[in-house]
Amino acid sequence: MHGRPRQRAAGETSGAENDKELSKVAELQELIPSILHNHRTCCYTKEALMQNAKLLELNPEFYTAWNFQKRAVQHLLLSETDEEAHKRIVKEELDLVYRALKVNHKSYGAWHHRKWVIALGLSPLDSEFTLLSKVLKLDARNFHSWDYRRFAVRMKGVPINEELQFTTEKINENFSNYSAWHNRSALLSELYRNETGGKEIVQGRLEEEFDLVKNSFFTDPNDQSAWFYYSWLLGQVVAPVGPELNGTWPPHTSELVIECSEEPTHLSITCTCPLQRVTSFVSSGVPLLLSFTEAVTGVNNETVTVHSEPEVRELSKLSWRPVGFSQEFSQTWATEVRFQIKDDKSLLLSELTNFTVDIVVAVVPGIVSPGGQPMQGPVKCSKVSFHFGTTDNAAKKTIGEELMAKQLGAIGLVEEETSKGENQTQIKAGAWQVKILETEIESILELLKIEPDSKWAQLTLIRLLTARESFSRSRSERPADEVEKLQKLQGLLRELTHIDLPHSEYYQHEQSLLILREVVLDLERPTEPQHLSSLLNLRSSSLYTLGCFEHFLWVQHLDLSNNHLRSTHGFEALQLLENLNISHNQILSFTALAPLALLPLLRILNISFNEIGAHPIDTCRVLIPSNLSNHFMSQVLAGNKEVNPWEVQLVFQNMNLTDLDLTGNPVVNSSKFMKALTAVLPSTTLHTNESSECK
């Protein structure tokens, strides 16, 4: 654990030790039936308690015995009215836990039971700190002891600064004490939440913490305990406090042209976006998308306002929903503006033809992350123009060209509307972070001169450089050599992949995100209107994952062929996607495609030449919810390498695909699978190995 390989016990156990173990097993087998009987019959006699205590001293991990002990203590406390008798019962119980911990000082059951006893409030806490001192002398990294210490500190009300001093002493005794570093991060997190001295106090503390942890990894660069803590500190410097909005569709200053389509209940929608793409599609309503830096809940008509000028009643009926499998938290939220369509295929509006919509997020508190961090607001995120009526292609092109002519060369339009005073405040607020990052980069470069092959130092340097570049962008500093810097970071990650082969997949994942950032930079460059489309071509880009979804909300046609993708995690954010090509990747199962079931406009899907059906173990199944019933399990196909019908239903039953290409996947050789797929997608054109298409 924490960089230290587990050592196997040398040699074999002696005959005497084997006899001792066999004797212990026999004794346990004799005691267990009596304990279970006493538990069922609520027998709390002295003899029953002695038997239970004996069993726990033999095996402290017998959870049923601890539960019996709790019930017995509650029974004894209720049967006694004298306060001294209560204290005696509690003391005897703590003595029992102590004897159990002597047998196994890492027993979950024993430590949890001790917490329960102490929480009764009938025992002094000073003795608990004495016990902890003994245990931490025996094993200073014992996380059970540290967890119990945090509990005891809260119970006694020990000041945070006093406890910080204790962790400092333990760290100075042994820099490799991961539990002490972790405890320090928990204490500082609480301290920062309650800090009353302002940001300057927090900044000063962070600088002191960086000095402390650098002493550790300069002493032993290969010990990862300090590096993990350093990574946590870096997060405190660069991570935003609470979730933030990082993307919308339609984007700011977009022009929407809306008219009736050939389908009686659907609209034809064309969106021209500044410095992005012309998007055209048919839908039952106009989608509105909000993307956040992390999963959030609380997005509704109170926290998000959609106002129009002049006022439109259809905007008061919006219902926001999370985009994903969770019904509560999501990184992307969506709603749909629906307009009533007359029998003559004209739009029924409140006597309007055109209007402008303003979207404001976090109008009132309520949008929070899973950790309880609130989003700060309000944030005016989007201003969109709606145009209605029958508009021919030439008129659409004119609107698009006029908009692009206005927007060529403009970047960060939302920021331009922000007052100069606010912008200056943001830059000033980020100055101390940039200063810390620059200082830490110099320190890591100095360490690499001494330890050039330290994987931890190289990885940390990459993280620091990435954070610095991100901060420069957030402060509206757009260096001309930004692409060159991203390519240099990719080169460092490639080197690290060869140095630290066991973690190569992690480095490949990080390299993919840098490649995508480079793609985003390229998309942000002004270009001629005729060169803009809703296609994103990432073919043969050496991608192991896809990210930066907030920048790709406009994408309708996505080519990811000839990469190394193993799942479609996060693809649910691409709500406008119609055509997806992920052929020649490393998709192993249909459950890896589950997010695609959440894309309402997806019609063409190419998953040819992957590895679906070639592997008996499905590593993506745990990432998605499913209803496994006896009915489904009874339909499991024969053979380890065949796909279960529930997977087919989970992914495809709600899709409206017109074309699905499965060529080159071993699963198409199963007639049972093809029968199940055809039943779920009766009107989809299927492409397989045997023929170019089949129904």
C-alpha positions as CSV (number, residue, x, y, z in Angstrom):
1,M,0.0,0.0,0.0
2,H,1.1,3.6,-0.8
3,G,4.1,2.4,-2.9
4,R,5.2,-0.4,-0.6
5,P,4.8,-3.9,-2.0
6,R,3.2,-6.4,0.3
7,Q,5.7,-8.9,1.7
8,R,4.9,-12.5,1.9
9,A,5.6,-14.2,5.2
10,A,8.9,-16.1,5.0
11,G,8.9,-19.8,5.5
12,E,6.1,-22.1,6.5
13,T,4.3,-22.2,9.8
14,S,5.5,-24.7,12.3
15,G,3.6,-27.7,13.5
16,A,2.9,-26.1,16.9
17,E,1.4,-23.0,15.2
18,N,-0.8,-25.2,13.1
19,D,-2.0,-27.1,16.1
20,K,-2.8,-23.8,17.8
21,E,-4.8,-22.6,14.8
22,L,-6.7,-25.9,14.7
23,S,-7.5,-25.6,18.4
24,K,-8.8,-22.0,17.9
25,V,-11.0,-23.2,15.0
26,A,-12.4,-26.0,17.1
27,E,-13.2,-23.6,20.0
28,L,-14.9,-21.1,17.6
29,Q,-17.0,-23.9,16.1
30,E,-18.1,-24.9,19.6
31,L,-19.0,-21.3,20.6
32,I,-20.8,-20.0,17.5
33,P,-24.0,-22.1,17.8
34,S,-24.5,-20.9,21.4
35,I,-23.8,-17.3,20.5
36,L,-26.3,-17.4,17.6
37,H,-28.9,-19.0,19.8
38,N,-28.5,-16.4,22.5
39,H,-28.8,-13.7,19.9
40,R,-32.1,-15.1,18.5
41,T,-33.6,-15.6,22.0
42,C,-32.3,-12.2,23.4
43,C,-30.5,-14.1,26.2
44,Y,-28.3,-11.6,28.1
45,T,-27.2,-13.7,31.1
46,K,-23.7,-13.5,32.6
47,E,-22.8,-16.8,31.1
48,A,-24.0,-15.7,27.6
49,L,-22.0,-12.5,27.8
50,M,-18.9,-14.5,28.9
51,Q,-19.3,-16.8,25.9
52,N,-19.6,-13.8,23.5
53,A,-16.6,-12.1,25.0
54,K,-14.5,-15.2,24.6
55,L,-15.6,-15.5,20.9
56,L,-14.7,-11.9,20.2
57,E,-11.2,-12.3,21.8
58,L,-10.7,-15.3,19.5
59,N,-12.1,-13.5,16.4
60,P,-12.8,-9.7,16.6
61,E,-14.2,-9.7,13.1
62,F,-17.4,-11.7,14.1
63,Y,-19.9,-8.8,13.4
64,T,-22.9,-10.7,14.8
65,A,-21.2,-11.0,18.1
66,W,-20.6,-7.2,18.3
67,N,-24.3,-6.7,17.4
68,F,-25.2,-9.1,20.2
69,Q,-22.9,-7.1,22.5
70,K,-24.7,-3.8,21.7
71,R,-28.1,-5.2,22.5
72,A,-26.8,-6.7,25.7
73,V,-25.3,-3.4,26.8
74,Q,-28.6,-1.6,26.0
75,H,-30.5,-4.2,28.0
76,L,-28.1,-3.9,31.0
77,L,-28.2,-0.1,31.0
78,L,-32.1,-0.1,31.0
79,S,-32.2,-2.7,33.8
80,E,-29.9,-0.5,36.0
81,T,-30.8,2.9,37.4
82,D,-27.7,3.7,39.3
83,E,-25.2,6.0,37.5
84,E,-22.2,4.1,38.9
85,A,-23.6,0.8,37.6
86,H,-23.9,2.4,34.1
87,K,-20.2,3.5,34.2
88,R,-19.2,0.0,35.4
89,I,-21.1,-1.6,32.4
90,V,-19.4,0.8,30.0
91,K,-15.9,0.3,31.5
92,E,-16.3,-3.5,31.2
93,E,-17.4,-3.1,27.5
94,L,-14.4,-0.9,26.8
95,D,-12.1,-3.4,28.4
96,L,-13.5,-6.1,26.1
97,V,-12.8,-3.9,23.1
98,Y,-9.3,-3.4,24.3
99,R,-8.7,-7.1,24.6
100,A,-10.1,-7.6,21.1
101,L,-7.8,-4.9,19.7
102,K,-4.8,-6.6,21.3
103,V,-5.7,-9.6,19.1
104,N,-6.2,-7.4,16.0
105,H,-5.6,-3.7,16.2
106,K,-7.1,-3.3,12.6
107,S,-10.4,-4.8,13.4
108,Y,-13.2,-2.8,11.8
109,G,-15.8,-4.3,14.2
110,A,-13.8,-3.5,17.4
111,W,-13.2,0.1,16.4
112,H,-16.8,0.7,15.4
113,H,-18.1,-0.8,18.6
114,R,-15.7,1.4,20.6
115,K,-17.1,4.4,18.9
116,W,-20.6,3.3,19.8
117,V,-19.8,2.8,23.4
118,I,-18.0,6.2,23.7
119,A,-20.9,7.9,22.0
120,L,-23.0,6.9,25.0
121,G,-21.2,9.6,26.9
122,L,-20.5,7.6,30.1
123,S,-16.7,7.3,29.8
124,P,-14.0,10.0,30.1
125,L,-12.2,10.7,26.8
126,D,-8.7,11.2,28.2
127,S,-8.3,7.4,28.4
128,E,-9.1,7.2,24.6
129,F,-6.2,9.4,23.7
130,T,-4.0,7.2,25.9
131,L,-5.1,4.1,24.0
132,L,-4.5,5.9,20.7
133,S,-1.0,6.8,21.7
134,K,-0.2,3.1,22.4
135,V,-1.7,1.9,19.1
136,L,0.0,4.6,17.0
137,K,3.3,3.7,18.6
138,L,2.7,0.2,17.5
139,D,1.6,1.2,13.9
140,A,1.8,5.0,13.1
141,R,0.1,4.4,9.8
142,N,-3.0,2.5,11.1
143,F,-5.9,4.3,9.4
144,H,-8.4,2.7,11.9
145,S,-6.6,4.5,14.7
146,W,-6.5,7.8,12.8
147,D,-10.2,7.6,12.0
148,Y,-11.0,6.9,15.6
149,R,-8.8,9.8,16.6
150,R,-10.8,12.2,14.4
151,F,-13.9,10.9,16.2
152,A,-12.4,11.4,19.6
153,V,-11.2,14.9,18.7
154,R,-14.7,15.9,17.7
155,M,-16.2,14.4,20.8
156,K,-13.7,16.3,23.1
157,G,-13.7,19.5,21.1
158,V,-9.9,19.6,20.6
159,P,-8.9,22.8,18.7
160,I,-7.9,22.2,15.0
161,N,-4.6,24.0,15.4
162,E,-3.7,21.7,18.3
163,E,-4.5,18.6,16.2
164,L,-2.5,20.0,13.3
165,Q,0.5,20.2,15.5
166,F,0.0,16.5,16.5
167,T,0.0,15.5,12.8
168,T,3.1,17.6,12.2
169,E,4.9,15.7,14.9
170,K,3.9,12.4,13.4
171,I,4.9,13.4,9.9
172,N,8.3,14.6,11.2
173,E,8.8,11.2,12.8
174,N,8.0,9.5,9.5
175,F,7.5,11.3,6.2
176,S,5.8,8.1,4.8
177,N,2.9,8.3,7.2
178,Y,0.1,8.5,4.6
179,S,-2.6,8.5,7.3
180,A,-1.1,11.5,9.0
181,W,-1.0,13.4,5.7
182,H,-4.6,12.4,5.0
183,N,-5.6,13.6,8.5
184,R,-3.9,16.9,7.9
185,S,-5.9,17.4,4.7
186,A,-9.2,16.7,6.6
187,L,-8.2,19.2,9.3
188,L,-7.2,22.0,6.9
189,S,-10.4,21.5,4.9
190,E,-12.4,22.1,8.0
191,L,-10.2,25.0,9.0
192,Y,-10.7,26.7,5.6
193,R,-14.5,26.3,5.8
194,N,-14.4,28.1,9.2
195,E,-11.6,30.6,8.5
196,T,-12.5,34.1,9.6
197,G,-9.2,35.9,8.7
198,G,-10.0,36.2,5.0
199,K,-8.3,34.8,1.9
200,E,-4.8,36.1,2.9
201,I,-4.8,33.7,5.9
202,V,-5.7,30.8,3.7
203,Q,-3.1,31.7,1.1
204,G,-0.4,32.0,3.8
205,R,-1.3,28.6,5.2
206,L,-1.2,27.0,1.8
207,E,2.3,28.4,1.2
208,E,3.4,26.9,4.6
209,E,2.0,23.5,3.7
210,F,3.8,23.5,0.3
211,D,7.1,24.1,2.2
212,L,6.4,21.3,4.7
213,V,5.5,18.7,2.0
214,K,8.5,19.6,-0.2
215,N,10.8,18.7,2.7
216,S,9.3,15.3,2.5
217,F,9.7,14.4,-1.2
218,F,13.1,16.1,-1.4
219,T,14.1,13.6,1.3
220,D,12.6,10.6,-0.4
221,P,11.3,11.3,-4.0
222,N,10.0,7.8,-4.4
223,D,7.6,7.8,-1.4
224,Q,4.1,8.6,-2.7
225,S,2.5,9.6,0.6
226,A,3.8,13.2,0.4
227,W,3.1,13.4,-3.4
228,F,-0.6,12.5,-2.8
229,Y,-0.8,15.3,-0.2
230,Y,1.0,17.7,-2.6
231,S,-1.6,16.9,-5.3
232,W,-4.4,17.7,-2.8
233,L,-2.7,21.0,-2.0
234,L,-2.5,21.8,-5.7
235,G,-6.2,21.2,-6.0
236,Q,-6.8,23.8,-3.2
237,V,-5.0,26.3,-5.3
238,V,-6.5,25.8,-8.7
239,A,-9.8,24.2,-8.2
240,P,-12.9,26.5,-8.2
241,V,-14.8,26.7,-4.9
242,G,-18.1,25.1,-5.9
243,P,-19.4,24.2,-9.4
244,E,-19.3,26.6,-12.3
245,L,-21.1,26.8,-15.6
246,N,-18.7,26.0,-18.5
247,G,-20.9,25.6,-21.5
248,T,-24.4,26.2,-23.0
249,W,-26.3,25.4,-26.2
250,P,-27.4,27.5,-28.0
251,P,-24.2,29.5,-27.3
252,H,-24.2,33.2,-26.5
253,T,-25.4,35.5,-29.4
254,S,-26.7,32.6,-31.4
255,E,-29.4,33.0,-34.1
256,L,-32.2,30.3,-34.2
257,V,-34.4,30.0,-37.3
258,I,-37.5,27.9,-36.4
259,E,-40.1,26.6,-38.8
260,C,-42.5,23.7,-39.2
261,S,-41.1,20.4,-40.6
262,E,-42.7,17.8,-42.7
263,E,-43.4,15.8,-39.6
264,P,-46.6,17.2,-38.1
265,T,-45.5,17.4,-34.5
266,H,-41.8,18.5,-35.1
267,L,-39.9,21.6,-35.8
268,S,-37.1,22.3,-38.2
269,I,-34.4,24.2,-36.3
270,T,-31.3,25.9,-37.7
271,C,-28.8,27.5,-35.3
272,T,-25.9,29.7,-36.3
273,C,-23.3,29.9,-33.5
274,P,-20.5,32.5,-33.2
275,L,-17.1,30.9,-34.1
276,Q,-18.8,27.5,-34.1
277,R,-21.0,25.7,-36.5
278,V,-24.3,25.9,-38.4
279,T,-26.5,23.3,-36.8
280,S,-29.8,22.1,-38.5
281,F,-32.0,19.3,-37.2
282,V,-35.7,18.3,-36.6
283,S,-37.0,18.0,-33.1
284,S,-40.2,18.2,-31.1
285,G,-38.9,21.4,-29.5
286,V,-35.9,23.7,-29.2
287,P,-33.3,22.1,-26.8
288,L,-31.5,24.2,-24.2
289,L,-28.4,22.7,-22.6
290,L,-26.4,23.8,-19.6
291,S,-23.0,22.2,-18.9
292,F,-21.2,22.5,-15.5
293,T,-17.7,21.8,-14.3
294,E,-19.0,18.9,-12.1
295,A,-22.2,17.1,-11.5
296,V,-24.9,19.3,-9.8
297,T,-28.5,19.1,-8.6
298,G,-31.1,21.8,-8.1
299,V,-31.4,23.0,-11.7
300,N,-35.0,24.2,-12.0
301,N,-37.2,27.2,-12.9
302,E,-36.3,28.9,-9.7
303,T,-32.5,28.6,-10.0
304,V,-32.5,29.1,-13.8
305,T,-34.5,31.9,-15.4
306,V,-35.3,32.1,-19.2
307,H,-36.7,35.5,-20.0
308,S,-37.7,36.8,-23.4
309,E,-38.2,40.3,-24.8
310,P,-41.1,40.5,-25.5
311,E,-42.5,37.9,-23.1
312,V,-43.4,34.4,-24.4
313,R,-45.6,32.1,-22.3
314,E,-44.0,28.9,-23.7
315,L,-40.8,29.8,-21.7
316,S,-42.7,29.7,-18.4
317,K,-43.4,25.9,-18.8
318,L,-39.8,24.7,-19.0
319,S,-38.9,21.5,-17.0
320,W,-35.2,20.9,-16.5
321,R,-33.9,17.3,-16.4
322,P,-30.5,15.7,-15.7
323,V,-28.8,14.2,-18.7
324,G,-27.6,10.8,-17.5
325,F,-28.5,7.7,-15.5
326,S,-28.8,9.6,-12.2
327,Q,-32.2,11.2,-11.5
328,E,-30.6,13.8,-9.2
329,F,-27.1,14.8,-10.2
330,S,-25.7,15.4,-13.6
331,Q,-23.0,17.5,-15.3
332,T,-25.3,18.4,-18.1
333,W,-28.9,19.5,-17.8
334,A,-31.4,19.9,-20.6
335,T,-34.9,21.3,-21.3
336,E,-37.0,21.8,-24.4
337,V,-38.9,24.8,-25.5
338,R,-42.1,23.5,-27.2
339,F,-44.3,25.6,-29.5
340,Q,-47.8,24.6,-30.5
341,I,-48.2,23.8,-34.2
342,K,-51.5,24.5,-36.1
343,D,-53.2,22.2,-38.5
344,D,-51.9,24.2,-41.4
345,K,-48.3,23.7,-40.2
346,S,-47.8,27.2,-38.9
347,L,-46.5,28.0,-35.4
348,L,-49.0,29.2,-32.9
349,L,-47.2,31.9,-30.8
350,S,-48.4,34.7,-28.5
351,E,-48.8,37.0,-31.5
352,L,-45.0,37.0,-32.0
353,T,-42.6,36.3,-34.9
354,N,-39.2,37.1,-33.4
355,F,-37.9,37.5,-29.8
356,T,-34.7,37.4,-27.8
357,V,-34.1,35.0,-24.9
358,D,-31.8,35.7,-21.9
359,I,-30.7,32.7,-19.7
360,V,-29.5,33.3,-16.2
361,V,-28.1,30.5,-14.0
362,A,-28.0,30.5,-10.2
363,V,-30.5,33.3,-9.8
364,V,-31.1,32.1,-6.3
365,P,-29.1,29.6,-4.2
366,G,-29.9,25.9,-4.8
367,I,-27.5,24.5,-7.4
368,V,-25.1,22.4,-5.5
369,S,-22.4,19.7,-6.1
370,P,-22.6,16.2,-4.5
371,G,-20.2,17.5,-1.8
372,G,-22.6,20.3,-0.9
373,Q,-20.6,23.1,-2.5
374,P,-23.1,25.8,-3.9
375,M,-22.7,27.5,-7.2
376,Q,-22.1,31.2,-6.9
377,G,-24.3,33.4,-9.0
378,P,-26.2,34.8,-10.7
379,V,-24.4,34.0,-14.0
380,K,-25.8,35.5,-17.2
381,C,-24.7,32.8,-19.6
382,S,-26.6,33.1,-22.9
383,K,-28.5,35.6,-25.1
384,V,-30.2,33.9,-28.1
385,S,-32.4,35.3,-30.9
386,F,-35.4,33.3,-32.1
387,H,-36.7,33.8,-35.7
388,F,-40.0,32.2,-36.8
389,G,-41.7,31.5,-40.1
390,T,-40.9,29.9,-43.4
391,T,-37.4,30.7,-44.2
392,D,-35.7,29.3,-47.4
393,N,-32.1,28.1,-47.4
394,A,-30.8,31.3,-49.0
395,A,-32.3,33.4,-46.1
396,K,-30.8,31.0,-43.6
397,K,-27.4,31.4,-45.2
398,T,-27.8,35.2,-45.2
399,I,-28.6,35.2,-41.4
400,G,-25.6,32.9,-40.7
401,E,-23.2,34.9,-42.8
402,E,-24.3,38.2,-41.2
403,L,-23.8,36.7,-37.8
404,M,-20.4,35.3,-38.6
405,A,-19.3,38.6,-40.2
406,K,-20.1,40.3,-36.9
407,Q,-18.4,37.6,-34.9
408,L,-15.2,36.9,-36.9
409,G,-12.2,37.7,-34.6
410,A,-14.3,37.8,-31.5
411,I,-13.5,35.4,-28.7
412,G,-15.0,35.0,-25.3
413,L,-18.2,37.1,-26.1
414,V,-19.8,36.5,-22.7
415,E,-16.7,37.8,-21.0
416,E,-16.8,40.9,-23.2
417,E,-20.2,41.8,-21.7
418,T,-18.8,41.5,-18.2
419,S,-17.9,44.8,-16.7
420,K,-14.2,45.8,-16.7
421,G,-14.3,46.1,-13.0
422,E,-15.4,42.5,-12.6
423,N,-12.7,41.3,-15.0
424,Q,-10.0,43.1,-13.1
425,T,-11.2,41.7,-9.9
426,Q,-11.0,38.1,-11.3
427,I,-7.4,38.7,-12.5
428,K,-6.3,40.2,-9.2
429,A,-7.9,37.3,-7.3
430,G,-6.0,34.8,-9.5
431,A,-2.6,36.5,-9.1
432,W,-1.6,34.6,-5.9
433,Q,-2.5,31.2,-7.5
434,V,-0.2,31.9,-10.5
435,K,2.6,33.0,-8.1
436,I,2.3,29.7,-6.2
437,L,2.3,27.7,-9.4
438,E,5.4,29.5,-10.7
439,T,7.2,28.9,-7.4
440,E,6.3,25.2,-7.4
441,I,7.3,24.7,-11.0
442,E,10.8,26.0,-10.1
443,S,11.0,23.6,-7.1
444,I,10.0,20.5,-9.2
445,L,12.5,21.4,-11.9
446,E,15.1,21.7,-9.3
447,L,14.2,18.2,-7.9
448,L,14.3,16.7,-11.5
449,K,17.9,17.9,-11.8
450,I,18.7,15.7,-8.8
451,E,16.2,12.8,-9.6
452,P,15.7,12.9,-13.4
453,D,13.9,9.5,-13.4
454,S,11.4,10.3,-10.6
455,K,8.0,9.5,-12.1
456,W,6.2,11.5,-9.3
457,A,8.3,14.6,-10.0
458,Q,7.6,14.4,-13.8
459,L,3.9,13.8,-13.3
460,T,3.7,16.7,-10.8
461,L,5.5,19.0,-13.3
462,I,2.9,18.1,-16.0
463,R,0.1,18.9,-13.6
464,L,1.6,22.2,-12.6
465,L,2.3,23.3,-16.2
466,T,-1.3,22.2,-17.1
467,A,-2.7,24.2,-14.2
468,R,-0.7,27.3,-15.1
469,E,-1.9,27.2,-18.7
470,S,-5.5,26.7,-17.6
471,F,-5.2,29.7,-15.2
472,S,-3.8,31.8,-18.0
473,R,-6.8,31.1,-20.2
474,S,-9.3,31.8,-17.3
475,R,-7.6,35.2,-16.8
476,S,-8.0,36.0,-20.5
477,E,-4.2,35.6,-21.1
478,R,-4.0,33.8,-24.5
479,P,-0.3,33.1,-25.2
480,A,0.6,32.8,-28.9
481,D,2.5,29.6,-28.2
482,E,-0.4,27.8,-26.4
483,V,-0.5,25.0,-28.9
484,E,3.2,24.5,-28.7
485,K,3.0,24.2,-24.9
486,L,0.2,21.6,-25.1
487,Q,2.3,19.6,-27.5
488,K,5.3,19.8,-25.1
489,L,3.0,18.5,-22.3
490,Q,2.0,15.6,-24.5
491,G,5.6,14.7,-25.1
492,L,6.3,14.7,-21.4
493,L,3.4,12.3,-20.9
494,R,4.7,10.0,-23.6
495,E,8.0,9.9,-21.8
496,L,6.3,9.1,-18.6
497,T,4.4,6.2,-20.2
498,H,7.7,4.5,-20.9
499,I,9.2,5.2,-17.4
500,D,6.1,4.0,-15.5
501,L,4.6,1.3,-17.7
502,P,2.1,-0.1,-15.0
503,H,0.3,3.3,-15.1
504,S,0.5,3.9,-18.8
505,E,-3.3,3.9,-19.3
506,Y,-3.6,6.8,-16.9
507,Y,-1.0,8.8,-18.8
508,Q,-2.7,7.9,-22.1
509,H,-6.0,9.2,-20.7
510,E,-4.3,12.5,-19.6
511,Q,-2.6,12.8,-23.0
512,S,-6.0,12.4,-24.7
513,L,-7.4,15.4,-22.8
514,L,-4.5,17.5,-23.9
515,I,-5.1,16.5,-27.5
516,L,-8.7,17.6,-27.1
517,R,-7.7,20.9,-25.6
518,E,-5.6,21.4,-28.8
519,V,-8.7,20.6,-30.9
520,V,-10.7,23.2,-28.9
521,L,-8.1,25.9,-29.6
522,D,-8.2,25.1,-33.3
523,L,-12.0,25.4,-33.3
524,E,-11.9,28.8,-31.6
525,R,-9.8,30.3,-34.4
526,P,-11.9,32.5,-36.6
527,T,-12.6,31.0,-40.0
528,E,-14.8,31.7,-43.1
529,P,-18.5,30.8,-42.7
530,Q,-18.4,28.3,-45.6
531,H,-15.8,26.2,-43.7
532,L,-18.1,25.7,-40.7
533,S,-20.2,22.6,-40.3
534,S,-21.6,20.5,-37.6
535,L,-19.0,17.7,-38.2
536,L,-16.2,17.1,-35.7
537,N,-13.5,14.9,-37.2
538,L,-11.3,13.2,-34.6
539,R,-10.3,10.2,-36.7
540,S,-6.9,8.6,-35.9
541,S,-6.2,11.1,-33.1
542,S,-4.7,8.6,-30.6
543,L,-7.6,9.2,-28.2
544,Y,-8.1,6.8,-25.3
545,T,-11.0,8.9,-23.9
546,L,-13.2,11.8,-24.9
547,G,-13.6,14.9,-22.8
548,C,-14.1,18.6,-23.1
549,F,-17.8,17.9,-23.9
550,E,-18.8,21.5,-22.9
551,H,-17.0,22.6,-26.1
552,F,-18.7,20.0,-28.3
553,L,-22.4,20.5,-27.5
554,W,-23.0,21.7,-31.1
555,V,-21.7,18.5,-32.7
556,Q,-24.1,16.6,-34.9
557,H,-21.7,14.3,-36.8
558,L,-18.7,12.9,-34.9
559,D,-16.0,10.7,-36.4
560,L,-13.9,8.9,-33.7
561,S,-12.8,6.0,-35.8
562,N,-9.3,4.5,-35.5
563,N,-8.7,5.5,-31.9
564,H,-8.4,3.5,-28.6
565,L,-11.8,4.2,-26.9
566,R,-13.2,1.5,-24.6
567,S,-16.4,3.2,-23.6
568,T,-18.7,6.1,-24.5
569,H,-18.7,7.6,-21.0
570,G,-19.8,11.2,-21.0
571,F,-21.2,11.1,-24.6
572,E,-24.7,11.7,-23.2
573,A,-23.8,15.4,-23.1
574,L,-23.9,15.5,-26.9
575,Q,-27.6,15.9,-27.1
576,L,-27.6,17.1,-30.8
577,L,-25.6,14.1,-32.1
578,E,-27.1,12.4,-35.1
579,N,-24.3,10.4,-36.7
580,L,-21.5,8.7,-34.7
581,N,-18.6,6.6,-36.0
582,I,-16.6,4.8,-33.4
583,S,-15.4,2.0,-35.7
584,H,-11.9,0.5,-35.2
585,N,-11.7,1.2,-31.5
586,Q,-11.5,-1.1,-28.4
587,I,-15.2,-1.3,-27.4
588,L,-15.6,-4.6,-25.5
589,S,-19.3,-4.8,-24.7
590,F,-22.7,-3.2,-25.4
591,T,-22.8,-1.8,-21.9
592,A,-19.9,0.4,-22.9
593,L,-22.4,2.0,-25.3
594,A,-25.1,2.6,-22.7
595,P,-24.7,6.5,-22.7
596,L,-25.7,6.5,-26.4
597,A,-29.2,5.4,-25.4
598,L,-29.6,8.9,-23.9
599,L,-29.1,10.7,-27.2
600,P,-32.6,11.5,-28.7
601,L,-31.4,12.5,-32.2
602,L,-28.9,9.7,-32.8
603,R,-29.8,7.9,-36.1
604,I,-26.6,6.4,-37.6
605,L,-24.2,4.4,-35.4
606,N,-21.1,2.7,-36.7
607,I,-19.4,0.4,-34.2
608,S,-17.8,-1.9,-36.7
609,F,-14.4,-3.6,-36.1
610,N,-14.5,-3.4,-32.3
611,E,-14.2,-6.3,-29.9
612,I,-17.8,-6.8,-28.8
613,G,-18.4,-10.4,-27.9
614,A,-14.7,-11.3,-27.7
615,H,-14.2,-11.0,-24.0
616,P,-16.1,-13.0,-21.2
617,I,-15.6,-10.2,-18.6
618,D,-17.6,-7.0,-19.0
619,T,-15.7,-4.2,-17.2
620,C,-18.3,-1.5,-18.0
621,R,-21.3,-3.3,-16.5
622,V,-20.8,-1.8,-13.1
623,L,-20.9,1.8,-14.5
624,I,-24.6,1.7,-15.5
625,P,-27.9,0.8,-13.8
626,S,-29.7,-2.3,-14.9
627,N,-32.6,-4.4,-13.8
628,L,-31.4,-8.0,-13.6
629,S,-34.4,-10.2,-12.9
630,N,-34.9,-14.0,-13.1
631,H,-36.7,-13.5,-16.4
632,F,-33.6,-11.8,-17.9
633,M,-31.2,-14.3,-16.4
634,S,-33.2,-17.2,-17.8
635,Q,-32.5,-15.8,-21.2
636,V,-28.7,-15.7,-20.9
637,L,-27.2,-17.0,-24.1
638,A,-25.1,-20.1,-24.0
639,G,-21.3,-19.6,-23.9
640,N,-19.2,-17.1,-22.0
641,K,-18.5,-14.9,-25.0
642,E,-22.1,-14.2,-26.0
643,V,-24.1,-11.1,-25.0
644,N,-27.1,-11.3,-22.7
645,P,-30.4,-10.0,-24.1
646,W,-30.8,-7.5,-21.2
647,E,-27.7,-5.7,-22.6
648,V,-29.3,-5.4,-26.0
649,Q,-32.5,-4.0,-24.5
650,L,-30.7,-1.7,-22.1
651,V,-28.8,0.0,-25.0
652,F,-31.0,-0.2,-28.0
653,Q,-34.7,-0.4,-26.9
654,N,-35.2,3.4,-26.7
655,M,-33.1,4.3,-29.7
656,N,-34.5,5.4,-33.1
657,L,-31.6,4.2,-35.2
658,T,-32.0,4.0,-39.0
659,D,-28.6,2.5,-39.6
660,L,-26.3,0.3,-37.3
661,D,-23.0,-1.2,-38.5
662,L,-21.7,-4.2,-36.5
663,T,-19.3,-5.5,-39.0
664,G,-16.2,-7.1,-37.6
665,N,-17.5,-7.7,-34.1
666,P,-17.4,-11.4,-32.9
667,V,-20.9,-11.0,-31.5
668,V,-22.6,-11.0,-34.9
669,N,-21.7,-14.7,-35.2
670,S,-24.3,-15.5,-32.6
671,S,-27.7,-16.2,-34.2
672,K,-29.4,-15.8,-30.8
673,F,-27.9,-12.4,-30.4
674,M,-28.9,-11.3,-33.9
675,K,-32.4,-12.5,-33.2
676,A,-32.6,-10.4,-30.0
677,L,-31.2,-7.3,-31.7
678,T,-33.6,-7.6,-34.6
679,A,-36.5,-7.8,-32.2
680,V,-35.4,-4.6,-30.5
681,L,-34.6,-2.7,-33.7
682,P,-37.1,-4.0,-36.2
683,S,-36.9,-1.0,-38.6
684,T,-33.1,-0.5,-38.4
685,T,-30.8,-1.4,-41.3
686,L,-28.2,-3.7,-39.7
687,H,-24.7,-4.2,-41.3
688,T,-22.9,-7.4,-40.3
689,N,-20.0,-9.6,-41.6
690,E,-22.3,-11.8,-43.7
691,S,-23.9,-9.1,-45.8
692,S,-23.8,-5.4,-46.3
693,E,-27.2,-5.0,-44.8
694,C,-30.0,-7.0,-43.3
695,K,-33.4,-6.3,-41.7
